Structures are given as structure tokens and as C-alpha cells.
Amino acid sequence: MKPRPPAMRAKRRYILARILPYGVTMDQKQVYLSVIEAATSLWGDAAVGFAQPAVVFCDAGYAVVRCRRGTEKDIATALATVNAIADERAALRTVATSGTIHALRRRIKPIRPLSEAGEVKFGENYFTVYRYPRHKVDLVEKGIKHQKSLFFTEADLEER
Amino acid sequence: MKITDACIHPYPAGDSTLARMALEAAGLGFDSIVAIGDVGHQSSGPEVLRGAVIGAASLKEVLRQVRDPAVRGADVVYVNAGEISFNRAIVSVKEVHVVRNIHATRRNAFDHVAARTAAERGVGVDISMAPIIQLRGTKRQRALQRYADILSLQRRYGFGLTISSDARSILGQRSVRDVRGLCALFGMTGAEVSEALSSVGRLTEPHRPVRVVG
């Protein structure tokens, strides 16, 4: 099938969102399902059908959401209401909006743990320690599923 | 003009420490935050104000709790809203700065009488982002209706509004830009959002005539 000429295609906008907490690898489809659930719940089927949101990229702790031009503010608001991805607590923080994915890729600054993961006992439970830039420390409870996460700073961890 | 997140609940009430939430708030565009509970010394980052929440069923209980040393030492004193007569009464209490949890009350629980008194006494009403972010369906619709109702009263009587994330985790905090988008859902304009985000200072230290001492 011959593709539609560029002048006849609908104009799109791309929203770059950072996925929190750091270090979790989210499946693109799961991110899409969360975005669609949040947008449909907030704006309804008709508005979301018109906006045509889609997750076109999901890697390195970032997701790029595509939508129809003119609806990017509504979709960005819907992204702010995402509070779980695949039954895990998460948040999407809008970083930038652009007309091209190329421009958004330049804004992606992958956030990786600074050093090897450590271990700490906190109360009765054992936590894996992940250190991130700006003295941020994430503690993830050791376990198989639905582990508790705590968000500290380096100073908080030293105090305890 | 300080952009303030009017209410956060750091560890142990939530899963994120105050220092971490302050770090996130700074990254999200806030100049100061109001933390509920024990606030230690913060050497860097945004200004941290100490908040105290009074959850009481009667005015007598509120008056007893405002005398508590922990509440007296707080920079911002919040009272959870309740029935119509309770709300009318608490906006007259001098020590109370902000009425919160308004989304959880019945319709018209904060009425024009309470609104007028709040404007006269310099008491604000808190708009929490948590119900808009966390809830879905009819519960969120009801919260949006309550906020739209509060906004119409605010436009008429001019009492102060504060905006809070009510976050117990860094995952519940939202940027100033997101807050603008979420507040637009119930008809709040950008100028009104800016006014509400910077109103904590005005509520805790209102403009008063100069008093000559000694």
C-alpha cells in the first residue's frame, strides 16, 4: 500500500516523560496501558480517541508518548495522573514536548546507579541500596514481588 | 513570591524522607514546602516549613489541640474540614491558617458563610492534588466538583487558596507545570494557580497595620 503523502498526514506531537522510580525497567506495552487508562479515565473515550496517544519509545528510564497536535497539554495532564505501571507504583514526569522524536532524544539523560548495589538492614527487613546522582539513595526491599521501596538521601542513610 | 507545596508527609508517615522530598520539590520548581510532622534542620535545598494537622470532630477539640506545644510551634496549622457548622466555627479560630481535606466533605459543607468568615479572618482553603491523581471515576468527579465549588466561592469572597500535593512519597509529587494542568481541570486559571502556590506566606504572616511597640 502506498503511504499517505506527508502533507496529508495528521500533525503529531511527542512528549518526553521520565519514569519514576529510577532503575525500574518498564515494558513499553505496560506503559502504554497505564497511559491509556489514565487518559481515558480523565478525558473519556471520545477525547482520547481523537488525541490518539501511543507510546513510541520506552528505554533508559524515559518514555516518549505520541499524540495529535493540539492535544499535548491534555495528554501531559493525563500523564500526571499515572500512579502505577503494571501494578507497581510509578510516576511519569513530563520533561519536554516536541514535534520530533529526534529533538526529544537529545533531552534524554539516562540515570544509572553510581556504584555497585549495596545491602542494608532496616528494621526487620533487608534492602538493596541503589545510589544515584545528587546524593539520592533508593532502598528496595529484598523479595520476589511487590517489594517495598524507600527513598532516602545519602545523609539520611548515614544517620540511621 | 515563593512557590510552595503546601503539604507533604515525609517518612515515617510516607516512604520518602524529608531531605529526599525537598530535593525532588526543588527539581519540580518549588521554592519551599510545608512538611507535616517532625522537621529537622535542612541545610540546603528549598525552605522547609513545619506544618501541623488537627483532625478533630468538635470545635472544643480543635481549641484544645491548638494549645498543644507541637501545634503552637508549627509554621502552618491545618484543620481537617468536617460538617457545615464545624467548618463555620474553625475559620474563626485565630490559630488556624488553612482548612484542608475539603474534597472529603459533603456538598456545601464549606458554604458562603464560612467563605466570608475565612476571607475576613485570613484563613485559607487547601486544594490537594492527591484526589485528582490517585482517585478514579465518581470519587474523582466528586473531588473536582468540590474544588470547582470552592473556586467559585473564592472568586466571590477572596479568601486564600493553597495548593498541595499531599504526597507521602516522591512518586506523589508533581511539578508546577503538572499542577497547572491538573488545576485547569476544575477551571482554575494560570494566574489563580500562581496566586495559590504563593499564598502560604500571606496566610501565615498577613499584612497588618504597623504597631508601635514601647
Interface residues (C-beta under 8 A of the other chain):
Chain A: L20 P21 S41 L42 K73 A76 T77 A80 T81 N83 R89 A90 A91 R93 T94 R134 H135 K136 V137 K148 S149 L150 F151 F152 T153 A155 D156
Chain B: Y11 D15 S16 T17 A19 R20 M21 L23 L28 I132 I133 Q134 R136 G137 R140 S169 I170 L171 G172 R174 S175 R177 D178 G181 L182 A184 L185
